[in-house]
Amino acid sequence: MMDNYTDTADLVGMLGGALVAIGVVVLGALNTLTQNPHMEQTNDAGAVTAEPLVPADIRAYIILIGLALLLLYGLYKVATPLEPTTVQRTAPADD
């Protein structure tokens, strides 16, 4: 059982990781499984012949937002002090 509750900062960290995973793994696999290219393909005249299912710039923005959330989460974790421990440790007795 989990005795610790999940606070808002932990939820932000999970959301950031989820956005990065969705942007890289899920959307990349979706483009691969549907046999769409990862970037727009053009012919010699410059006309677009094939487009990805999810455009590369949308994927990049999703990953960027996820990384920004992970950065904020990391900065928050570094800036907050540790909780004081209630158990006082004693040195072992010399025998």
N, C-alpha and C positions, 0 to 999 in steps of 0.2 A: 504494500500500500504506500502511496505517496503522502507523506506528512506535510511536505512543503507545497504551498499554493503557487500557482503561476501568476506572476504580476504582469503588468502592462508591458514592461520592458522586455520580458521574456517572450510575450506574444509578438512584439515588434520584431524581435530576432527570428522567431519562427516564420513570420510572414516574409521577411527578407530572404531567408533561405528557400522558402517555397517559391517565391517569385523567380529566383535564380534557377532553381530546378525546373520550373515550368518553362522558362525562356530557353534554356539550353536543351534539356532532355526531352520534354514532352513535345514542344513545338518542332524541334528538330526531327524527332521520330515521326511526328505527324506529316511533315513534309516528305520524309523518306518513304513512309508507308503508302502515301498517296502518289508517289513517284513524280512529285513536283520538284522543280529545281529550287535551290536555295537562294538564288539571285535571278533577276529578270534576264531572260536571254533574248538577244536581238539578232536580226539578220544583217546583211551588209548594208541595206538601205536605212537601218536604224529603227525599223519597226519592231515592236515587242512581239515575240513569237510564243513565249511561255512565261508565266508568272508563278511565283510561289503561292502556296495556299495562305501562309501567313507571311507578310512582307518582312524583309530583313530589318528594316528600321523599327518596326513594331516590336520584333523580338529583342532588338538592341535596347529599346527604351524599357521594356519589362525587366531585362537583366540589369540595366543601370539603376532603376528604382530599387530593385532587390539589393544590389550592392550598396546603395546609399543608405538603405535601412539597416543593413548589417554594420556599416560604418558608424551610424548613430548609436546602434546597440553596443558596439565595442567601446565607443567613447563614453557612453553612460556607465558601462561596467568598470571602466578604468577610473572614472571620476567619483563613483560612490564608494564610501568607506565600507570596510568589512564589518559585519555584525559582531559585537563583542561576544566572546564565549562565556557561558555561565559556569562551566566546569573548570575548577582551578587545578592545574597540573602541579604535581609535586615531584621532586626528584626521588629516585629510588634510594632506599636506605643502604648504606654500606654494610656489608656483612663481615 
